């Protein structure tokens, strides 16, 4: 509770600064950056898990900031992808039934209208295939494959950057550890004595960047695996829906759209 009160105090002070700068016509983005710098100093005076992490963060040195930035940007990309995929995910079976019903009752134009009114990659692939129905089944198949590849690239957008930050975070951590070890040995050389406290303190600080880097990579890897599994499920839905679309168009051309 004391930790929450400290952060609440910092947030209130940030709000006051934003109001003052807004009245003066200043830039609030720098104020937000100042808030990020204020949090460790304000929270360090209290006890608790958050403040222990803040203390360790401050002990880790300058290389903790690249690790933190990797975590923030990686989480931003992950949340954006999750929101986008949730919006793209629909009840595929219900959508297919609706499209088939439109084909049987009113023909191709009604089915195209259903696809246009439905969000998501499955509806886009359906619409692309229906627009090529006059050119034959082969043209429909090519359109479905082409638009399916395009929709898949949209679904996977940003994953390369997320994978990059998963790799960068432990690298920054290892780099901070190596630099910290060098500084620790420099301190030992300057002191002229191998003191256990001096050696242990230097190594402890050096290893903190590796710990935080690995924790960051683990967190981002969890979101990466969740996103890829969700994309795989959507792609499978697209493939199954495309097969059913082609079958329905074949039956429609044969003059028996009501058969399965």
C-alpha positions, 0 to 999 in steps of 0.5 A: 500500500505504501508503494502504491501511495508513492506512485500515486504521489508521483502521478499527481505531481506529474499531472500538476506539471502537465497542467502547468506546461499546457498553460504555458504552451510547452511540450508534455512529452518531456514531462512524461520522460521526466516522470519515468526518471522520477519513479526510481528515486521516489520509490527507492525510499520504500520497501517492497517488491517493486522497490527492490526491483527499482533498487536493483535496476539502479545498481545495474548501471547504464546498461539497464536502460537498453534492457528496459527500453527493449521491454517497453517497446516489445510489450507495445508491439505485443499488445498491438498485435494481440488487439489486432488479432482479436479484432481479426478473429471471428466465428468462422463457422457461423460466417461460412454458414451465412455466406452459403445461405446468401449464395443459395438465396440471392447468389454471388452479389449477396455473398459479396455483401456479407463478406464486405460487412464482415471484418477479418482476413477470412472475409477478405479472402472470401470476397477476393474469391467471389470477385473472380467467380466469373473467371472460373474456379482456377481464377478463384483459387489463385485469388484466394491463395494470393490474398491469403498470403497478403492477409498472412503478412498483415497478421505477422506484421511486427513479429520481426521486431518483437523477435529482435527485442527478444534477442537484444534484451539478453545481449544488452544484459550480457554486454552490461555484465562484461563491462561490469566485470571489467570495471570490477577488475579495474577497481580491484587493480586500483585498490591493490588488494583482492577484498572479498567484499569488493569482488563480490560487490562488483560481480553482483552488480555486473550480473544484474544486467544479465538477470534483467535481460533474461527476464525481459526475454522470457516475458517477450517470448511468452507473448511471441509464442501466444501471438504466433499460435493465434496467427496459426489458428487464424491461418488454419481457419482461412484455409478451411474456409477457402476450401469450403468457398471453392466447393460452394462455387463448384456446386453453384456452377453445377446448378445444385448450391444446396448440396454439401 
